[in-house]
Amino acid sequence: MELTATELAQLVYDRLELADTLYRYASGLDHNNAETFASALTDDCLLDFTPAGEKLGIEFPVLRGREAIVGAVLAIIGPLDTSHTASNVQTEIRGDSATMCAWLLAQHYMPGDGPKRGTEYAMLMNRYEAELVRDGRHWRFQTVMIDNVWAEGDPGILTALATYRAVRAKGRGR
């Protein structure tokens, strides 16, 4: 099937916007920016980290809803020195919905430790399987399933800060 110039332009635009959704998601995490992170999610988005969590020994519930996802994920990842690199983005568009498969390499360090030599870290290569929907001119994640392909370092970094804060609050009688 040959595409018209208009159809081809729309396809290219949609593919760029789909990739931009992933980049907004990652940038929001890396910069602890709730607005940017939230801009990549639908109101009723579902985030499932359990496949990756099981492999990494991390308990993390399936989250539903933009507000719940942003609050829970940024509380854990936001304060860390972190960076995400996206690659191998593959999309399939069907009208106003799309699927995406992508790989994200994530590096995580405790706050302020990222640039220091010899600090503990977690480096994760995760595979993202997602469903997206068109929202006006942009796309948003409807579902995101994250599975871990490999890891280096200590994945406990991802929950270490939250554990520290909980112990500290308990010590203060909260």
Summary of the structure (lengths in Angstrom):
residues: 174
radius of gyration: 17.5
end to end distance: 63.9
largest distance: 67.8
contacts: 511
relative contact order: 0.18
helix: 37%
strand: 39%
